[in-house]
Amino acid sequence: MGSKKTNRSEQTTEQAAHDHGCACGSAEHLSPDQPPEALPDEELLYDLADLFKVFGDTTRIKILYALMGTERCVADIAELIGATQSAVSHQLRTLKQARLVKFQRDGKNVIYSLSDDHVYTMLAQGLTHICE
C-alpha cells in the first residue's frame, strides 16, 4: 500500500497518529491511572509539540476563545479581542494550518469556527488546569 509522502506540517493529526502506530487515531485509550506501555514514535511527538506551539501566542488563544460555541467573521473577532483585522487574519492562517479552526464562505464574508470538539476540550481543560 503506497502512500504519498507529505510535509509534516501538512499532515493531519489523525494521519500522523495512524502513521505512527496509534491504531485508533486518538489518545482515548490512555488513562492517568495507567501509564502507556510505550512512547509514541518520535515523529508523532514532534507533531504534538508543534500543535502545542500554536497555543503559545495570546492573540491566537483569544481568537480560539472568541470562537468557542459560535462562528464569527474576522471583523467581529478583531473587535472582540481588540486587535486589527490584519493581525487576526494572520493568526487565523496559523490556526487553519494547525487545523484548529475551519472556515466557510458566506457571500463575501468568511466565517470561522473551531474545527471540532477536541479544540474546545483542549481550551477548556487548559483553563481548568491553570485555575486549579
PLY file of the C-alpha trace (Angstrom):
ply
format ascii 1.0
element vertex 132
property float x
property float y
property float z
element edge 131
property int vertex1
property int vertex2
end_header
0.00 0.00 0.00
1.76 3.13 -1.19
1.15 6.45 0.44
2.06 9.91 -0.66
4.86 11.48 1.35
3.67 14.74 2.91
5.28 17.58 4.75
4.88 17.07 8.49
3.13 20.45 8.87
0.63 19.50 6.15
-0.18 16.12 7.64
-3.30 15.92 9.77
-3.05 14.89 13.40
-5.19 11.84 12.69
-2.96 10.87 9.77
0.12 11.36 11.93
-1.36 9.24 14.71
-2.20 6.49 12.23
1.20 6.65 10.55
2.97 6.50 13.90
1.28 3.42 15.27
-1.71 4.86 17.11
-4.31 2.48 15.73
-7.38 4.40 16.82
-6.05 7.82 15.81
-6.64 9.25 19.29
-5.48 9.02 22.86
-8.80 7.78 24.22
-7.13 4.56 25.33
-4.77 6.50 27.63
-5.58 6.74 31.32
-3.90 8.84 34.03
-4.11 5.79 36.31
-2.22 3.50 33.95
0.97 4.61 32.20
1.32 3.88 28.48
3.20 0.73 27.58
5.49 2.58 25.16
6.17 6.08 23.94
4.66 7.11 20.62
7.02 7.37 17.67
9.36 10.35 17.68
7.65 11.93 14.67
4.28 11.89 16.43
5.83 13.55 19.47
7.24 16.28 17.22
3.78 16.77 15.70
2.27 17.07 19.17
4.93 19.60 20.17
4.16 21.60 17.02
0.46 21.61 17.92
1.18 22.91 21.42
3.43 25.65 19.98
0.37 27.10 18.27
-1.11 27.70 21.72
1.95 29.80 22.65
0.54 33.09 21.40
-2.04 35.05 23.41
-3.67 36.52 20.30
-4.30 33.02 18.96
-5.69 31.94 22.34
-8.03 34.96 22.35
-9.21 34.07 18.85
-9.87 30.46 19.84
-11.82 31.57 22.92
-13.79 34.04 20.79
-14.83 31.10 18.61
-15.91 28.82 21.47
-19.53 27.97 20.86
-20.07 30.38 17.98
-18.99 31.33 14.48
-17.56 34.76 13.74
-16.12 36.79 10.88
-12.69 38.45 11.06
-14.17 41.88 11.82
-16.18 40.53 14.77
-13.19 38.63 16.15
-10.96 41.69 15.80
-13.45 43.91 17.62
-13.98 41.36 20.39
-10.29 40.78 21.14
-9.12 44.35 20.48
-6.83 43.58 17.56
-6.62 44.73 13.96
-8.30 42.70 11.24
-4.89 42.22 9.65
-3.45 40.74 12.86
-6.47 38.46 13.29
-6.27 37.28 9.68
-2.58 36.50 10.10
-3.20 34.44 13.23
-6.22 32.69 11.70
-3.95 31.49 8.90
-1.72 29.81 11.50
-4.75 28.33 13.28
-6.12 26.98 9.98
-2.78 25.35 9.15
-2.85 23.65 12.56
-6.44 22.52 11.87
-7.72 24.29 14.98
-10.19 26.47 13.08
-12.22 25.96 9.95
-14.00 28.43 7.72
-16.88 28.73 5.32
-17.73 31.43 2.85
-20.96 33.38 3.20
-21.05 35.61 0.15
-18.10 37.97 0.53
-17.65 37.10 4.20
-15.56 34.28 5.58
-16.98 32.79 8.76
-14.65 30.99 11.19
-15.36 28.38 13.85
-13.44 25.85 15.92
-12.56 22.79 13.87
-14.08 20.27 16.26
-14.86 19.43 19.87
-11.23 18.48 20.54
-10.20 22.13 20.22
-12.92 23.20 22.65
-11.82 20.46 25.07
-8.15 21.48 24.88
-9.04 25.09 25.70
-11.46 24.19 28.49
-9.05 21.69 30.05
-6.17 24.16 29.80
-8.16 26.82 31.61
-9.26 24.31 34.24
-5.65 23.25 34.74
-4.30 26.76 35.33
-7.23 27.73 37.58
-6.75 24.79 39.98
0 1
1 2
2 3
3 4
4 5
5 6
6 7
7 8
8 9
9 10
10 11
11 12
12 13
13 14
14 15
15 16
16 17
17 18
18 19
19 20
20 21
21 22
22 23
23 24
24 25
25 26
26 27
27 28
28 29
29 30
30 31
31 32
32 33
33 34
34 35
35 36
36 37
37 38
38 39
39 40
40 41
41 42
42 43
43 44
44 45
45 46
46 47
47 48
48 49
49 50
50 51
51 52
52 53
53 54
54 55
55 56
56 57
57 58
58 59
59 60
60 61
61 62
62 63
63 64
64 65
65 66
66 67
67 68
68 69
69 70
70 71
71 72
72 73
73 74
74 75
75 76
76 77
77 78
78 79
79 80
80 81
81 82
82 83
83 84
84 85
85 86
86 87
87 88
88 89
89 90
90 91
91 92
92 93
93 94
94 95
95 96
96 97
97 98
98 99
99 100
100 101
101 102
102 103
103 104
104 105
105 106
106 107
107 108
108 109
109 110
110 111
111 112
112 113
113 114
114 115
115 116
116 117
117 118
118 119
119 120
120 121
121 122
122 123
123 124
124 125
125 126
126 127
127 128
128 129
129 130
130 131
